Amino acid sequence: MKRLFLLSTVLFLLCSCSNDDGLKPGQPDGENTAVIPHFYGMARLENPAPETRGVANVLKTWNRPIAEESLTVKFLNGTEYYRELVKGTVKEWEKVAGVKFYFVQDNEDALIRIGFDCVSGMMSSWAITGTDHIQLYEQQQEPTVHFAQWHSVSDKIKRSDVLRAFGQVLGLELEFRHPNFTPGWITDENGNVDETKIREYWKKELGDYITWEELKKMVLDPLLDHAFLISKTNSYDAESVMTWPFYEMIAQNIPLIEYKEDCKSELSVRDKEFIRNIYGPTLGKWDPDDKYLKLIEFDYTGTTPEFTLTTTKNIAVIWDQDAEEATNYYLPVNVSSAYKFTATHTFAESKKHRIIIAEILDWRQEIPTESTALTAFDLTHGVGAENFDIKLLNKALESIRIIGGEGFISQEFNFTGYNNLRELYLVGTLDSRVTLENCENLEIFATSRSVYKPQTLKGPSGLTVASTPEANGYYKVEGPVAEWANESISIPEGIGKAEPTYSLSDLNGPGITIRNCGNLKEIGLENTRVKNIDFSNLPHLEYIYLSSTQSYLVGGGSRDNNGEYLCAAFSTLENRKDLPSGVIVLRGITRVTNPADYMYVFLNLVNLVISQNFTS
């Protein structure tokens, strides 16, 4: 069942919204205001002159500066789903004409206020026409656009409601008011409109509230064709979103509140032409640059990027600026903590796109030099991503994780000066290299999804190396043995077999450079192709996990000096005298079997002296 779009309850009360269907409580009632209904909305009794559409009263349309910069919108209540549907649908008007709607926070003042089911029992959706919104600006708790009974109708009808209501917000009128409209469905024997039949119908609906002489202006009489007062198309447009086939329904005794299929859910060709004629060409899908603060940029080649963001503010993701593809992600109502969500998109073709993650600035907010919007960035599908520009202005970004894999584009990662960063994970980045410098608060760096740690350590509490070599020339080393949480498999759960892809490499230079990151506590290098790492100047280092094949850091070195790389790395460890023992976990893996598994690592430790009180 669908109700008449703008008519059914006549004496509308402009009052605050109820707390039904997830609506906001605690809003005071406004003063009762007597209004009369129009099919497209309503007008105050002291100013009942009709306004128009394919047909539009020039006194009700906005001037260009206001249409481009000042049409602010807020919600008085409503579910997240309703809000997103409205925000997405109103963009259809923005795509074709020089208008822009700016959605502001619920507690801010706005020219246009949207309410859902604000009056108990009301079956009608309605909107204030064009510049009439200015008269009601001081009544910030009263809706100027109202959507009713959405819980019982399809998304197609909801979309039709929004397009029609915001057409009216722009000063448009229902199409049947067009001076050239001649209904053929309900005429008398002389071909004239049967006013008696229409009057009988509407008097049943409205006779107790308004005289037929006043009502006739809104439901029967076309607008007077004064060229200096109205803009109009040359002919009636039956496909317009502003149409309403009520004459035909009256003739067939069809209740007006029961239409389903007659609603128009797309702008017609002439809708687009007409609104463009009034407001000029579109400003483009993108808000001006001063409405966004860019936080992260990267190139992506592929069809389905996906990442998870944790944020405290509204975020926009520009998937492809050239193709005008973007998504706005607004914080849910009444969120008081950081909000985590996953953003994904499907491109029509696999080519390079510049993806931009940006903070949505408040209306007329000055562009800040810092942002506290993002707290975490997790690129879960990183294959095809490159040329990262994670802005230093992100002053709350504490966690970054980039997950690559086979096909990842090897590249340089430079994290210099990221003072707020606490956790960094670069997974499956192949021959990439990373520089960590002046990251004063960085505590964790890993090339796995998290830092792998054994559940328990068994055996000697310290590390001992035999004073004489075995017959094969290798020295026997004794120390604790790691036991992992899942004892049914031979390797730690979630590593090795799950992630055999190499992370970081010394190809064409050092794979890992760490400078002035004195608070680093945990390092986890899963299956890397690095041959050296410098642990010096890391006084707070407590845990080291090293994993590679025999050719690299674990077990790598010259033919006659196995473990040469590892010994060199260990020699740079800071002395932990007077501190609790640190932990070193070594894991040698092989690709001989598929998937990867453990292998024995033979180390020539002649030149190694471990006196730093580390447990290995």
N, C-alpha and C positions, 0 to 999 in steps of 0.2 A: 504494500500500500504506500502510495506517495501522496503527499498533501499538495494543495495548491501552493505554488512557490511563494507567493507574496500575499496570500489572502486566505482567511478562514477565521481567524480571530481578529476582530476589528479594533476594539479598544486596547491597543497594545500598551503595555506598561514598560517604559524604559527603566528597567531596574537591574540590579546586580544579579549575578548568576547563582544558581543553586549549587549544591555540592554533590550532585548526582553524577554518576558515570566518571568518576575520577576528577571531578571539578574542584575548584579551589574554595575552601570554606572561609567564613569570617568576613565576607564582604558586605558592607552595609547597604540597605535598600536605598535607591535613589528616590527622588520625588516623583510622584505620579505625573505623567505627562500625556495628555490626550493627543492622539495622533490618528490620522486616517490612513487606511492601507492603499497602496498602489500595487499593481501587479509586480512591479519591479522593486517595490520597497514601501516607503511611507513618507508622508510629509506632514508637517504640523498644521493644525487646523487654521491657524492664523495666516498660513501661507500655502494654500492648497493648489496653487497654479501647477499644472502638469509640467513634467520635464521629460526629455526624450532620448531616443537612441537612433538607429539607422535613419535617424532623427536623433539630434542631440542639442539640447538647449545650450547655446554658447555662454549663457550666464552661469551654467552649472559645471562647465568643464574647467579644468585647472590650467593655469598658465604654465608655460614651458619650464621655467626654473623650479616651480613647485613639483611638477610632474616628474622631473628628473632627479631632484635632490631631497624632497621633503615629505614624501608619502610614507610616513612611518606607520607601522602596524604592530599591534601587540595582541596577545590572547588574554582574555579574562578568565578562561578556564579551558577544559578540554583535554582529551587524552593525547598522548604522544602521537598515536597513529593519525588522529584527526588533524593535528597540527602539521604533520609532515605532508599530508595530502593537500592541505590548503597551500602550504609553501610551494610545493611542486607545481600545483595547478595554476597559480597566479602568474607563473613565469610564462605561460602561453601568451598573455597580453604583452609582457616585456619583450618577447621574441619578435614582435611585429611592429611595435610602436615605441616612441621615445618616452617611455614611462619606466619607473623603477620603484618597487615596493621594498622598504627597509624594515625588517622584523627586529624589534627591539625587545629588551627584557620585560618580563611581566610587571615589574615594579617601576618602569619608566613611563613617562607620558607619551602618548601616541595620537596621531590624528585619526587613525582608524582602529577601532577596538572590536575584536571578534569574540562572540560568545556562542556557546552550544547549549541548547535547551535551557535558556535563562529564565523562562517563565513556565511554571508547572502547567502542563496541559496544552501549551501552545503548539499548534501543528504547523505553523508557518515559518518559512525562512524569508528573511527580508534584509534590506540594506538601505542606508541613507544615501541619497543621490549626490554625487559630486561634491561641490563646494559647500553643500549644506553641513558637511562634517565640521566646518569651521565654527558654526553656531553652537555646536555641542562639545567643543574642545575641553571646556572646563569640567565636564561631567565624565571624568576619567574612569569611573566604575560602571558606566553605562555602555552597552554595546552599540556600535553603529552598523555592524554586520551581524546577523543572527542566523544560525543554522539549527534547524529543529528536526528531531526524530531521526537522526542519522543512523541510529542503531538498527533501524528496520528497513533500510534501503541499500541498494547496490552501490558499488564504487562509481559506476557510470553515472548514477543520479547525483551522487555527492559531487562528482566532477562538474556536472552540469550546473548544479547549484552555485559552485564557486565561480565558474566562468561568468554566469549571469550576474551574480552579486557584485563581482569586481568590475564587470562591465558597467554596472550601475554606479559603482564607486568612481569610475572614470567619467561619469556624466551621461551614460547611455540609457536608453529607454527600451521597453519591450517593443518588438517589431510591429505588432498589430496597431500601434499608434501612428505608424507611417501615414502621411496624408494620402498616399496613393494606394493604400490597402483597401480592397473591396472584398469582403467575405462573400463567398458564393454559396455557403452552406445554409444560411438562415436568412431568407428574404421573404417578403410578402408577395402577393400576386402581381405587384407592379415592379418587382425587382429591387425594392428597397429593403434595407435591413429591418427585420422584424423587431422593432424596439420593444414592443409589448412583451414578447416572449423573453427577451433578455432582462427586461425590468422585473418580470415576475420571478425569475430565477434569483437575481441579485437582491431583491427586496426580502426574499426569504432568508438570505444570508446576512444582510446588513441593515434591514429596515429599521431596526431598533436603535441604530447608531448614527445613521447619516441619511439625509434626504436624497431622493433619487436625482434631483437636480445637481447635487454635488457629486454623487457617485457616477452619474452619467459622463462627467468629464474624464473619469478615469477608466471606465470599462466599455465605453462605446464611442465617444466622440474622438475623431482623429485630432491630432495637434493642428492648430491653425498654421497655415503655411506662410509664416512671416519670415522672409529670407534673412532679415537682419537678426532674428532671434534664434533660428534653428539651423543646424547643419543636417543634411540628410542625403541618403543615396537616392538615385533617380527612381528606383522602384522597390517594392516590397521584397524582402529576402526571406523566403520560406525556410532556408537552411541556417539562418542566423541562430546563434546561441541565445539570442534575446527573443526568440519566437515563443508563443504560447497559444496552442490551438483550442482556446476555450469556446469560440463560436461553434465549431464543429461538435464539441462535446455537449454543449447545451442543446443543439439541434437533435442529437442522438440520445439525449437524456443520460449522458455518461457523467457520473459525479466527477467534478474537477479534481478531487483529491486522489483519484485512482489512476493517474497516468503512469505508465512505466516505459513504454517503448517510444513515446513521442518526444522525449527529452533529447536535446542536442548536447553532445559532450565534446565537440570540437568546434573551433572557430571556423566559420565559413570563409570562402574566398573574399566575399564582400565585407564580412566583419573585419578582416585584416586590412582591406583597402580603406575602409571607412575610419577605423581608429588611427591608421597611419596618416590619413588626411588631416585628422584633428591634431595629433601630437607629433607628427613628423616620423622619420625612420627610426628604427630600433637603436637603442644605445649599445646593443650587443648583450650577449648573455653574461658577460663578465662585469662584475662591479668594478668601478675605477680602482686603480692601484692603491689609492689611499684608504680603501675599505679592507684591505688585507695586509697582514704582516707575515711575510714569508719566513717559515721556520726550517724546513727541510726541502731540498730539491735533489732529484736524481733522474738519470736517463733510464728508460726501461724499454727493452726490445722483447716483445712477446705479446700474448693475448690476454693473460689473466693475472695481473699483479694483485698481491694481497699482503696486507700488513695490519698489525694491531697497534693502536695508540692508546695511551693513558693520558687524560687531559683534565684540566679544571676549567676550561673555557670552550666556547664554540669553535669548531674547526671546519675549514673548507679544504677539500682535496681537488685540485685542478688536475684532472687526468691528462688532458691534452688541450692546451690553450688554443692552438690553431684550429682544432676541430670543435671547439666550444663544448667540451665535456667536463663537467664538474659536479661535485656532490658536497652539500653542506651537512655537517653533523652537529646538531644542537644538543646541548646537555638536557637530559630529562628534567621534568619539572621537579623542583624541590631537592635536587641533588646537592648534598652538602660536602661530599668528598670527591676525590679523583674518580673520573668515569672512564672505563675501559671499553673499547669497541673495536671491531674488525672492519676495515675498509677493503673492499674488493671491487673490481671492475672488469668488464670484458670488452676488449677492442675488436673491431671488425676485421682488422688485419694486423699481422705481426710486423711492426716496424718500430723505429725508435720514437718514443714519446718522452717528453720532459714532464715528470710528475712533480707537482708542487704541493706541499702541505703547509697551510697557512692558518694563522689565527684570524678569526672574523672580528674585526674591530667594531665597537659600538658606534652607533650613529653619531657622526661628526666628532668622533674621538681623534685626537691628534695621534700621529704615528709614533709609537713608543720606540725607544732605543733598546729595550729589553723586553723579554717575554717570560712569563711563568706559566704559560699554558700547558706545554708538554712536560710530562714527567717520565714517560717511557716510549720508546720507538722499537717495534719488533717486526722486522721484515721477514715474514714467514715463507715467502716465495721469492727468493732473491736471485734466482737464475735469470739472467738478462738485465740485471741492474748494474749500473756503473756511474762514474762521475758524481759521487755523492758530495753534496754541499750541506752539511749539517751546521747551521748557523751558530756562531758563538753567542749570539744574543739570547739563546735558550738558557736561561738561568735556573731552570728547575729540572732540566733533562738529566736524570740520574742513571737511567738504564738504556743501553743500546744493544740490540741483538740483530745481526744480519745472518740469515741462513741461506747458504748457497747450495752447492752440490755439483754433480757432473754437468758441465756446460756453463758453469759460472765464469764470468769475465774477470780474469785476473787483473788486479789493479793495485794502486798505492792507497793505503788508508793512513791519513795523517791526523792524529788527534793531539794537537798542540794547543795548550791553553784552555782545555775543557775542565775548568776548576770544579764545576758542579758534578761531573761524571763520577759515579761510584762503581758501576758495573758495565763491562764491555765484553760481548761475546761475538766472535767472528767464526762462523761455522762453515766448513766446506768451501773455503775461498780459493782453493787450488794454489796457483803460484803468486798469490797476492803477498804484499808486505805491509807491515804496520809500524808506525812510529807513535809512541806514547811519550809525550813530553809536556812538562809543566801541568800535569793532571794531579793537582795537589790532594784531591779527595778520592782518587781512584783506589778502590779496595780489591776489586776482582777483575782479572783479565783471563779469558778462556777462549779456546777454539772449539769448544763444545757447547751444547745448549745450556749446560750448567756445569759447575765444577764437580767432577766425579770424586767421591770420597769413599774410602772403605768403611764398612760398618764397624769393624774392630781390627785391631792389630794383635797378632799372636807371635810369641817367640821372644828373643832378647829385646830389651828395651833400647839398646844402642846398636851401632854398627861396628863390626870388627872385621878386620882384614888379616888373613893369615900372613905371618912374617915371611914364609917361604912359598914359592909357587908350587902348583901341582906338577905332575909329570908332563902334562901338556903345555906347561908354561903359564897357565892362568892361575890367579890367586883365588882362594876360596873366601867368599864374603858371607858372613852370617849377620842376620838382623831380623826384625819382625816381619811377619808375613801378613799381607792384607787379606781380610775376609770381607767379601762384598755382601750386600743385602740379599741378593738372590744367589744362593749357593748351588742351585740346580744347574747353573751354566758355568762355563769355565772362564767367562769374562764378565766384568761388571755390566749390570743390566743397562741397556740403552746405548752402549758404546761398542766400538770395534765392528761387530757384525751389523749393527744398526747404522753406523756412520763411518764407513771405510774410506770416504772421500777425504783426500788430503786437505789440510788447512794450513795455509801460509807456507812459504818456501824461501830459501836463500838464493833462488835463481836471480842472477844479475844484481846481487847485493844482499845485505843482511835481511833476513825475513822479519826479525823483531828488533826494534830499537826502543829501549826504555831509558828515559832521562828525567830526573827530578820528579819522580812519582813516589815520594817517600812513604806514603800511607798504604802502598800496595801490600795486601795481606795474603792473597791467594792467586796462584798462577796455575792454570790448567791447559796444557798443550796436548791436545788429542790428535794423534796421527799426523804430525807435521813433517814437513820436509826441510826443517831448519837444521843447521849444523853447529850453530853457536848461539848462545844467549848470555847476556851479562846481568848477573843478579846484584852487582855492587850498588851501593847507595839505596838499598831497600831494607832499612833496619827493622821494619815491622812485618817482614815476610814470614808467614807461619806454615804455609802449605804449598807444596810443589807437586804437580802431577805431570809426568813426562811420558809421552807415547810416540813411537815412530817405528819404522822398519829398521833393519840392521844397518842400512847405509847412512842413516841420519843420526840425530842427537843421541838416541838410546842405542849404544853399541857401535856407533859409527867411528871411523877413524882410518888411519892407514892400515895396510895389510898386517903389519907387524905391531900395531898399537891399537888394538880394539879398545873402544871406550875413550879414545883421545878427545872427542868432542865433549863428551859428558864430563870428563875430568876437568877440562878447561872451564866448563860452565860452573862446576862445583867450586872451583878455586876462587870464584868471584863472590861466593856467599858471604854475607855479613856475619860476624861473630855474634852468637846469641848468648854469650856469657851473662849469667844472672837472669836469664829469661827462660820460660818453659821451652822444652824441646820442640823443634819444628818437625814436620813430617815431609818426607820425600817418597813419592810412589813412582816406580819405574815400570813401564810396560813395553815390552818388545812384541811386535806383531809381524805377521807374514801374510803375503798375498798368494802363497803357494796353494793354500786351500781357499775355497770360496764358500762362505764368506771368510773374512779375515779372522785369524785366531792368534792365540799366544804363541810365542817361540822363546826358546832359551836365548839369553843374551850373555855373551862371553865378554868380559871386560878385562883389559890389561891395566891394572891399577898401580903400576910401579910408581908412577909420578903423582899419585893422588894422596893427599893428606886431608882428611876430614876431621877437623878439630873444632868445628863450629857448633857442636852440640845439636846437630840435626839428626833426627831419626829417619832411616831410609828403609 
